[in-house]
Amino acid sequence: QVQLVESGGGLVQAGGSLRLSCRASETIFSGNVAGWYRQAPGKQREMVAVISDYGQNYARASKGRFTISADNAKNTMYLQMDRLNPEDTAVYYCNVQYLIDSTRSYWGQGTQVTVSS
């Protein structure tokens, strides 16, 4: 069973930055689709950014402010978030979706990001 552990969340003022990390219990990011998602109170979970061997994709709200990356040697995926605003407040989750087996999808426990105005 793959385990994903997020870290790096916290409280930051508007305009500030945070870097989230997602550490996997095994080599998993290469060859699959990995991503960051978030869920704000009362809202559905939404995609923030995804990464695969073919590149990165960002949600409109994230593009230009957030950067997703992965270090396969460390089994860790990152989300650098700059110019944060209160609308970014949410629980952030990392996810890995296997490409060769669509039934295998793993989620982390989430990390809270709170942006004060």
ABEGO torsion letter per residue (X at the ends): XBBBBBBGBEBBBBGBBBBBBBBBABBAABGBBBBBBBBBBGBBBBBABBBBAAEBBBBAAABGABBBBBBAAAGBBBBBBBGBBAAABBBBBBBBBBAABAABBBBBAEBBBBBBX
